[in-house]
Amino acid sequence: MNDNKPPFMILIPFMLIGILLLIIGANNIYTTNLKTKDYVAVDGKFIKSSIYSNNSDETTYKLTYSYVVNNQEYYISTDYGTSSVPKVGSTKTIKYDMNNPEQAILSGFGTNEFLLYGGILFLGIPLIVIFKSAALVGIIFTLMGFGAYYMMCSSTNSLSPIEAFKINGLWILIPIIFIVVGIWTLIGRLFMKKEKFIIIKIEKIENIGTEGKSNILFIDEKISDNSFVAITSKYFVYESNSENKFVEGKKYKINLYKYGIMFGCQPITDIIQARVLSSFNDEDFVEEL
């Protein structure tokens, strides 16, 4: 709590993995698109599935499609495993080399797209933890939701929710919820800004960090609360990159909006010794009354 560096250092490996996955995925997609830019598209039909991996938690399947070129039938299979198996006869776009029809690729979600999705997860979640931004939460949740939805619909050409439900059942609701929450949070952060604040009176300030950068504020009274969040603790952590801006005996209005995460209204809190400690830093709007 006294120093933000250890948590940040813990997050760095995850961020590096995320950046690496994004670079590899983007590079592979670019290379593939460059290589197949002259390929011809044709509708393939799903004909069978075979076990890709099998463990106690889940069984995934490799999907095989057939496509016809000049009355000759060819076959292609996914290079990944999926738990979503479409109906036999479902169509999916396949692109093939006119000079060598056996050389073909499946359109839609594949290994490279999975790398991009993994990169977003490994990079996005640490960024949320570091910056604690509602807008960032909205963006990451939306990207995660669309990525998962696209992945779950990748076995066919259709992105229809009805078709997605037929293949995945109620599991398709998970990415849809991520999309709805992400978009709503982003809209709330950007276009529905409402002032959420508390007005407090400082009873005592106790230094718990180094060079005055971290303090516990003992609250004498909480005069007003427009944050839509029940804040019952009389102990608040104040982390400053410069000198302490609070003075004992004075009242302050503290804007909590920056820390909105779900629908832009719930401040991020840490549970320490069973008490809720809301963290305020220099970027918060703090007004002396």
C-alpha positions as CSV (number, residue, x, y, z in Angstrom):
1,M,0.0,0.0,0.0
2,N,2.9,2.3,0.7
3,D,4.5,1.9,-2.7
4,N,2.8,1.3,-6.1
5,K,6.0,-0.1,-7.6
6,P,5.7,-3.8,-6.6
7,P,2.2,-4.3,-8.0
8,F,3.3,-2.5,-11.2
9,M,6.4,-4.7,-11.5
10,I,4.1,-7.8,-11.1
11,L,2.0,-6.6,-14.0
12,I,4.9,-5.9,-16.4
13,P,5.4,-9.6,-17.4
14,F,1.7,-9.9,-18.3
15,M,1.9,-6.6,-20.3
16,L,5.0,-7.8,-22.2
17,I,3.3,-11.1,-23.0
18,G,0.3,-9.1,-24.3
19,I,2.4,-6.9,-26.5
20,L,4.3,-9.9,-27.8
21,L,1.0,-11.7,-28.7
22,L,-0.4,-8.6,-30.4
23,I,2.8,-8.2,-32.5
24,I,2.9,-11.9,-33.5
25,G,-0.8,-12.1,-34.2
26,A,-0.8,-8.8,-36.2
27,N,2.3,-9.8,-38.2
28,N,0.9,-13.2,-39.0
29,I,-2.4,-11.8,-40.2
30,Y,-0.6,-9.2,-42.3
31,T,1.6,-11.9,-43.9
32,T,-1.3,-14.2,-44.5
33,N,-3.4,-11.5,-46.1
34,L,-0.5,-10.5,-48.3
35,K,0.1,-14.1,-49.4
36,T,-3.6,-14.8,-50.1
37,K,-4.7,-11.5,-51.6
38,D,-5.2,-13.2,-55.0
39,Y,-7.0,-16.3,-53.6
40,V,-10.5,-17.0,-54.8
41,A,-13.4,-17.3,-52.3
42,V,-15.8,-20.2,-52.3
43,D,-18.4,-21.5,-49.9
44,G,-17.3,-24.6,-48.1
45,K,-19.6,-27.0,-46.2
46,F,-19.0,-28.5,-42.8
47,I,-18.9,-32.3,-43.1
48,K,-17.4,-33.7,-39.8
49,S,-15.6,-33.0,-36.6
50,S,-12.9,-34.9,-34.8
51,I,-11.4,-34.6,-31.3
52,Y,-8.7,-32.0,-31.1
53,S,-8.1,-32.3,-27.3
54,N,-9.8,-34.1,-24.5
55,N,-9.4,-33.5,-20.8
56,S,-11.5,-33.6,-17.7
57,D,-12.7,-30.0,-18.1
58,E,-13.6,-29.8,-21.8
59,T,-13.4,-31.6,-25.1
60,T,-12.6,-29.5,-28.2
61,Y,-13.0,-30.5,-31.8
62,K,-11.2,-29.9,-35.1
63,L,-13.7,-29.0,-37.8
64,T,-13.4,-30.3,-41.4
65,Y,-15.0,-28.6,-44.4
66,S,-15.2,-29.6,-48.1
67,Y,-15.2,-27.2,-51.1
68,V,-15.4,-27.8,-54.8
69,V,-13.2,-26.3,-57.5
70,N,-13.8,-27.4,-61.2
71,N,-15.9,-30.3,-60.1
72,Q,-13.0,-31.5,-57.8
73,E,-13.7,-31.8,-54.1
74,Y,-11.1,-30.7,-51.6
75,Y,-10.9,-30.7,-47.8
76,I,-9.6,-28.3,-45.2
77,S,-9.6,-28.5,-41.4
78,T,-9.3,-25.9,-38.6
79,D,-5.8,-25.5,-37.1
80,Y,-7.4,-25.1,-33.6
81,G,-9.9,-26.8,-31.4
82,T,-13.4,-25.5,-30.5
83,S,-16.2,-26.6,-28.4
84,S,-18.7,-25.1,-30.8
85,V,-19.7,-27.6,-33.5
86,P,-22.0,-26.4,-36.3
87,K,-24.6,-28.5,-38.1
88,V,-23.5,-30.7,-40.9
89,G,-23.9,-28.7,-44.1
90,S,-23.3,-25.3,-42.5
91,T,-21.3,-23.0,-44.8
92,K,-18.1,-21.2,-44.3
93,T,-16.1,-19.1,-46.7
94,I,-12.9,-20.7,-47.9
95,K,-10.2,-19.0,-50.0
96,Y,-8.0,-21.1,-52.4
97,D,-5.1,-20.6,-54.8
98,M,-6.4,-20.8,-58.4
99,N,-3.1,-22.4,-59.4
100,N,-3.2,-24.9,-56.6
101,P,-6.7,-25.4,-55.2
102,E,-5.4,-27.7,-52.4
103,Q,-3.7,-24.6,-51.0
104,A,-6.5,-22.9,-49.1
105,I,-7.4,-21.1,-45.9
106,L,-10.5,-20.8,-43.8
107,S,-11.8,-17.3,-43.4
108,G,-12.8,-15.9,-40.0
109,F,-11.4,-16.7,-36.6
110,G,-8.2,-18.7,-36.5
111,T,-4.9,-19.1,-34.5
112,N,-3.7,-15.6,-35.4
113,E,-6.9,-14.0,-34.3
114,F,-6.7,-16.0,-31.1
115,L,-3.2,-14.5,-30.5
116,L,-4.7,-11.0,-30.9
117,Y,-7.5,-11.8,-28.5
118,G,-5.0,-13.1,-26.0
119,G,-2.9,-10.0,-26.4
120,I,-5.9,-7.8,-25.6
121,L,-6.5,-9.8,-22.4
122,F,-2.9,-9.8,-21.2
123,L,-2.4,-6.1,-22.0
124,G,-5.8,-4.7,-21.3
125,I,-6.5,-6.1,-17.8
126,P,-3.2,-4.8,-16.3
127,L,-3.9,-1.4,-17.9
128,I,-7.3,-1.3,-16.2
129,V,-5.6,-2.1,-12.9
130,I,-2.9,0.6,-13.4
131,F,-5.1,3.5,-14.7
132,K,-8.4,2.6,-13.0
133,S,-10.3,4.3,-15.9
134,A,-13.9,3.7,-16.6
135,A,-13.4,4.5,-20.3
136,L,-10.6,2.0,-20.5
137,V,-12.8,-0.6,-18.8
138,G,-15.5,0.1,-21.4
139,I,-13.1,-0.3,-24.3
140,I,-11.5,-3.5,-23.0
141,F,-14.9,-5.1,-22.1
142,T,-16.3,-4.2,-25.5
143,L,-13.2,-5.7,-27.4
144,M,-13.3,-8.8,-25.2
145,G,-17.0,-9.3,-25.8
146,F,-16.8,-8.8,-29.6
147,G,-13.7,-11.0,-29.8
148,A,-15.3,-13.8,-27.8
149,Y,-18.6,-13.5,-29.8
150,Y,-16.7,-13.6,-33.1
151,M,-14.7,-16.6,-31.9
152,M,-17.9,-18.5,-30.8
153,C,-19.5,-17.8,-34.2
154,S,-16.3,-18.7,-36.2
155,S,-17.5,-22.1,-37.3
156,T,-20.0,-20.6,-39.7
157,N,-20.4,-17.5,-41.9
158,S,-23.2,-16.2,-39.8
159,L,-22.9,-13.7,-36.9
160,S,-26.6,-13.9,-36.2
161,P,-27.4,-14.2,-32.5
162,I,-30.0,-16.8,-33.3
163,E,-27.4,-19.0,-35.1
164,A,-24.9,-18.3,-32.4
165,F,-27.4,-19.5,-29.8
166,K,-28.1,-22.7,-31.8
167,I,-24.4,-23.6,-31.8
168,N,-23.4,-22.3,-28.3
169,G,-26.5,-22.3,-26.3
170,L,-26.7,-20.0,-23.3
171,W,-22.9,-19.6,-23.3
172,I,-23.3,-17.0,-26.1
173,L,-24.8,-14.7,-23.4
174,I,-21.4,-14.2,-21.8
175,P,-19.8,-12.2,-24.6
176,I,-23.1,-10.4,-25.2
177,I,-23.1,-9.3,-21.6
178,F,-19.5,-8.1,-21.9
179,I,-20.4,-6.1,-25.0
180,V,-23.5,-4.5,-23.3
181,V,-21.6,-3.6,-20.1
182,G,-18.6,-2.3,-22.1
183,I,-20.6,-0.1,-24.4
184,W,-22.8,1.2,-21.5
185,T,-19.8,2.0,-19.3
186,L,-18.1,3.8,-22.2
187,I,-21.2,5.8,-23.0
188,G,-21.7,6.6,-19.3
189,R,-18.1,7.7,-19.0
190,L,-18.0,9.9,-22.1
191,F,-21.6,11.2,-22.5
192,M,-23.4,10.9,-19.2
193,K,-21.0,12.5,-16.8
194,K,-22.7,13.1,-13.5
195,E,-20.8,14.6,-10.6
196,K,-20.2,12.0,-7.9
197,F,-18.6,13.3,-4.8
198,I,-18.3,13.2,-1.1
199,I,-17.7,16.2,1.2
200,I,-15.5,15.3,4.1
201,K,-14.0,17.0,7.1
202,I,-10.4,15.9,8.1
203,E,-10.0,15.0,11.7
204,K,-6.4,13.8,11.6
205,I,-3.8,12.9,9.1
206,E,-1.4,10.1,9.7
207,N,1.6,9.5,7.5
208,I,2.1,5.9,6.5
209,G,4.4,6.2,3.5
210,T,7.7,7.8,2.6
211,E,8.2,11.5,1.9
212,G,4.6,12.2,2.7
213,K,3.3,10.3,-0.4
214,S,0.8,8.1,1.4
215,N,-1.4,9.1,4.3
216,I,-4.5,7.8,6.1
217,L,-7.1,10.5,6.5
218,F,-9.3,10.1,9.6
219,I,-12.7,11.5,8.7
220,D,-14.5,13.5,11.4
221,E,-17.7,13.7,9.4
222,K,-19.0,12.9,6.0
223,I,-21.4,15.8,5.2
224,S,-22.7,14.9,1.7
225,D,-22.6,11.9,-0.5
226,N,-23.6,12.0,-4.2
227,S,-21.5,9.1,-5.3
228,F,-24.3,6.5,-5.3
229,V,-22.0,4.3,-3.3
230,A,-22.3,3.4,0.4
231,I,-19.0,4.6,2.0
232,T,-19.2,3.8,5.7
233,S,-15.5,3.8,6.7
234,K,-14.0,6.7,8.5
235,Y,-10.5,5.8,7.1
236,F,-9.4,6.9,3.7
237,V,-6.1,6.5,2.0
238,Y,-4.6,9.5,0.2
239,E,-1.7,8.8,-2.2
240,S,0.2,11.8,-3.5
241,N,3.0,12.2,-5.9
242,S,3.8,15.5,-4.4
243,E,3.1,17.1,-1.0
244,N,0.0,16.4,1.0
245,K,-2.8,18.8,0.0
246,F,-5.1,18.1,2.9
247,V,-5.1,20.0,6.1
248,E,-6.5,18.9,9.5
249,G,-9.8,20.5,10.5
250,K,-10.8,21.6,6.9
251,K,-13.5,20.4,4.6
252,Y,-13.0,19.1,1.1
253,K,-15.2,18.1,-1.8
254,I,-13.7,15.0,-3.6
255,N,-14.9,14.0,-7.0
256,L,-15.1,10.2,-7.3
257,Y,-16.1,10.0,-10.9
258,K,-12.7,8.9,-12.3
259,Y,-13.0,5.7,-10.4
260,G,-16.3,4.7,-11.9
261,I,-16.0,1.1,-13.2
262,M,-19.4,-0.5,-13.5
263,F,-21.8,1.8,-15.3
264,G,-19.5,4.7,-14.4
265,C,-20.6,4.9,-10.8
266,Q,-18.8,2.5,-8.4
267,P,-15.4,3.7,-7.1
268,I,-12.6,1.2,-7.0
269,T,-11.9,0.2,-3.4
270,D,-9.3,-1.8,-1.5
271,I,-10.3,-4.0,1.4
272,I,-7.6,-3.6,4.1
273,Q,-8.2,-4.9,7.6
274,A,-12.0,-5.3,6.9
275,R,-12.3,-1.6,6.3
276,V,-13.1,0.1,3.0
277,L,-10.3,2.5,2.0
278,S,-11.0,4.7,-1.0
279,S,-7.8,5.8,-2.7
280,F,-7.5,9.4,-3.9
281,N,-4.5,10.6,-5.9
282,D,-3.4,13.9,-7.4
283,E,-5.5,13.4,-10.6
284,D,-8.7,13.5,-8.6
285,F,-10.7,16.7,-8.4
286,V,-10.2,17.9,-4.8
287,E,-11.7,21.2,-3.8
288,E,-11.2,22.8,-0.5
289,L,-14.4,24.3,1.0
